[in-house]
């Protein structure tokens, strides 16, 4: 029976993951079909579903909205999917503005916004608030936000960072609110019809006023009011929701409405969105779904590619391959650790089967993203975390294939999980597939450079994690015998050689790419310096080992320090906010980077303890790690 346990576990987890293949069913309003509509934001065409998920992640730090966060664990709260939330923000703000979507953690910011403290009896959880609760204090907030905006991000306090983040969230929310209709609209279909009817008389009144001739003030004032509202809509630069029409590209609703008096007919798409908005406000799912079908049908002749891409991306969003892989890595890691306690071959094999399953899912997600983007696997910090984890898992699987001692399984599962957790948190910064920055324009050298240098990152982390296992097992357990120590040393040495090669090749390829893109091979940019430091550090480890300056324990301590060097090159230089490579800057990561560096220094301190203080040495005198 034991021999079937790995296969059974793997099949169970595969069935759990594949359960996401079935698309959720719409009960009344066709919100899932609404999520398939293409729209342009962040410089690319994406489905409403992605826009909704990305926006919620930025505003609330989750991809769904808990509309009743004050309810306890034993109560069932109202969970609103991202597309339903977005549809209401865009077309039914009277409802959406009451939902507690804004996350506010800073107590000083709570005071500035005059928000109520936690009071479950009054349905306030103390962390999540609605637009209507925040809106009365916006005048004071805007003044404070303007003051904070003049302060360099490196010198801001936690409160000032919270103000800056809230400003970004409020701006994003306002952009979404202005995507379809003016925020003060009461009956948008009727108001749109009135505007279209008013256009000839309104234009005539404006022309007469400009010519100094008598004009109808009623027509003039009413028309001017509409123009001001549409200018306000366009001024917020919301997503472009109107598809190309003839020579015109994707447009914002506000811009299209402003073009109408210039002789441009009002698009039928505008009418379809107005019908959807009216039906949603009137709680009429049949009318909403009919207008949605009409709009989708109008897209079929000209936007086949956009519709196909949107559907493919929605499938990817629903499947959530990286989340699925992350969960399976956790289970595999637990099995690998338990294997060290009782050395059960069944546990080790089960861990490896699960890691293989997670790796297949991880690979599928990585390749799917590449196809969707049409780019190499590494284009920003998010994708670099995905790829570094993938490479580390592959290396760990190779180690386990040769050594069969559970160490490779532990490396694969733990690094795979950690890197995917990092990617998950990086996703909160916005669209992970956004248009590439100009300095990262895709070409052959970029594709080869980022892949090679990221493989170097992954390899250095694997070596550092193996060293971490060596030190922790040696200091705190009696399981690090001489044979295990020598095996770990061989693993670390071989992977450092591998890391040196790829980090060096990747750095050289980066110089060639920089020469073609910027006209210089090397410019001492912080990111370039970080890549060079990784090459030099790995080369230093090899030379110290070849020269006999360090032995097993010295090799391990140097490899752990390599984690610090790589983390600085990967994240730290981005936080400087300077140089051509200062993309993907995130304040939130700084705290975690410092904690990571501190943890690695603590591990090195343990590694430097005298051998007599290591439990493994105490267990077998004369077999100490050297």
C-alpha positions, 0 to 999 in steps of 0.5 A: 500500500505504501508504494501507492501513497505518492501517486494517490497524494499527487492525484488528489492535489492534481484534482484539487488544482484542476477544479479551477478549470470550471468557470464560475456560473453567473446567477443573474447579472452576467458579471463573468461575461463582463469580465471577458470584455477587452479594455486598454490600461497600463499600455496594453489590452487586457480583460475587465477581469484582470483590470478588476483583480489588479485594481482590487489588489492595489486598493484592498490587497486582495482579489475579492471584496469582503463587503462585511469584514466586521463578521467573525470567523463563525459568520458567513460574510458577503464576498463580492468577486472582482468583476462584480465590484468593478462593474458597480464602481464603473456603472453603479457607484451609488452601491459601490461607494458603500462597500468597504474596499479601502484598507487603512492600517495607519492610526494617524491616517485613520485620524486624518480621514476622521474614520471611526475606530473598530466597533463591530456593533456598528459594522466597522472592523477598523481596517476597511472603509468605503468611499462614502466614509472617506469622502467627507475628509478628502479636502483635508487629505488632499492638502496633506497629500500635496505636502507629502508629495514634496518629500523624497520617498526615502525620507518619509515616515510610516504615516507619510508613506501611508498617505502616499499609498492612500492617494494612489488608491483613491486616484485609481478608484476615481479613475475607475469611477470615471470610466463609463459615466460622470460620477454625479450621473443619476440616470445615465441613459436618459442624460446621454440621450438628452446630451445627444439631443442638445448637441446641435442647439448647444453647438449653435449657442456656443458659436453664437456666444463666441461670435458676439451674437445673441444666443440661447442661455439655457442651451449654452449653460446646459451644454457647457455643464455637459462639457465640463463633466466630460472634461472631468471624466477624461482628465482623470485618465481612466482606462480606455474602454471604447474599442477602435473604430475605423481610423480611431484607436482605443479611446476613453469615454470622456474623450469620445463624448467630447468629440461628439459636438465636432461631428463625430457620431456617438459610438454604439458602444457608448449606448451599450455601456449606457444601457448596461449602467442603467440596467445595473442601477435599476437592478434589471439583470435581463436588460444588463445581459442583453446590452452586454451581448449586443456589445460583445456581438459588435466586437466580433467583426473587428476585435477578434484578437482582443476578445481571444486574448481577453478570454485566454487571460481570464482563463489564466486568472481563474486557474491561478497556477502560481497559487496552486503551485505554492500550496503544493510546494508547502505540502511537499516541503512538510513531507520533506522535513518529516522525512528527516525525522523518520527517514521514511522513503515513502515520505521522500518519494511523496514529496518528490512526486508533489514537487514534480506536480507543482513544477509542471504547474509552475512551468505551465504558468510561466510559459502561459504568461510568456505567450500572453505577453509575447516576451521573455520570462523575465520583464519585471520584478514579479516575473523575475521572482516567478522565474528564479523560483522555477530555476531553483526548483529545477536545480533542487530536483536535479540534486534530489535525483542524484543524492536521494537524501531529501535535501534537494526536495527541501530546497525545491519546495521551500525556495519555490514557495518563498519566491511565489510568496514574494511574487504574490506580494509584488502583484499588489503593486499593479498590473504584472503584465503591464507594458515594458518600460522603454529601457527594457525594450525587447530584443534578442540580447535582452531576452538572453541577458535576463534569462542567464542572469536570473538563472545565476540568481536562482543558482546562488540562492540554491547554494545559499539555502543548502548552506543554510541547511548545513549550518542549522542541521549541524548546530541544532540537530545530531543529523549532520554526519561526515558523509552528509556534510561532504555531500552538502559541500559537493552540492554547494561547490557544484552549484556555485560553479554553475552560478558563477558561469551564468551570472558572468555570462548574463552580465556580459550579455547585459553589457552587449544589450546596453551597448545596443540600447544605450550606446555604452557597454558599462555605466556603473549603474547600481543594477550593473554593479549588483550583477558584477558583485554577484560574479565577483563573490561567487568567483571569490568563493571558488578561489578561497576553496581552491586555495584551501583558505576555507573548508566545509564550514567556511564554504557554507558561510560564504554561500549564505552571505551570497544570499545577501549579495543576491538579494541586494542585486535583485531588490536592493538596487531598485530601492535606490530609485536611481539609474536606468534599472530603477524599475519595480521600486517598492517601499514595502519590500525594504522592511522584508529585505532588512529582515532577510539580511538580518536572518542571514547574518544570524545564520552566519553567526551560528556557522562561525560558532566553534565546532564543539558547540555544534550538536552534530559534533557533540554526537560523534566526537572526531566527526566535526564539520571543518 
